[in-house]
Amino acid sequence: MEYRLPEDKLQDLGAVIGGMQAARKATLREIQSLLGKLNFTCRILPSGHFA
């Protein structure tokens, strides 16, 4: 069985991570949202490979 992360979700995750890196501060809600996206991604890509 093969699982894939849709391109739009991957781009959204990259944008959120980039925004967090550029920002000096983040709200609790923003951090929770990022953690939720990362948690979902880790379940789809358990070994961390994006190939």
C-alpha positions in Angstrom: 0.0 0.0 0.0 1.3 3.5 -0.8 0.4 6.7 0.9 1.0 10.1 -0.5 0.7 13.7 0.8 -1.1 15.9 -1.7 1.0 18.7 -3.2 -1.3 21.4 -1.8 -0.9 20.1 1.8 2.9 19.8 1.3 3.1 23.4 0.0 0.8 24.6 2.9 3.1 22.9 5.4 6.2 24.5 3.9 4.5 27.9 4.0 3.6 27.6 7.6 7.1 26.4 8.6 8.6 29.3 6.6 6.3 31.8 8.2 7.2 30.5 11.7 10.9 30.7 10.9 10.6 34.3 9.8 8.4 35.4 12.7 9.9 36.4 16.0 6.7 35.2 17.9 3.9 32.8 17.4 0.6 32.5 19.1 -0.4 29.3 20.9 -3.0 28.6 18.2 -0.4 29.0 15.4 1.9 26.5 17.2 -0.9 24.1 17.8 -1.9 24.3 14.1 1.7 23.6 13.0 2.0 20.7 15.4 -1.3 19.2 14.1 -0.1 19.5 10.5 3.3 17.9 11.4 1.5 15.1 13.4 -0.7 14.3 10.3 2.3 14.4 8.0 4.3 12.0 10.3 1.4 9.5 10.3 1.4 9.6 6.5 5.2 9.6 6.1 6.3 7.6 9.1 9.9 7.3 8.0 10.2 11.0 7.1 10.9 10.4 3.4 9.3 12.8 1.0 10.3 10.9 -2.2 
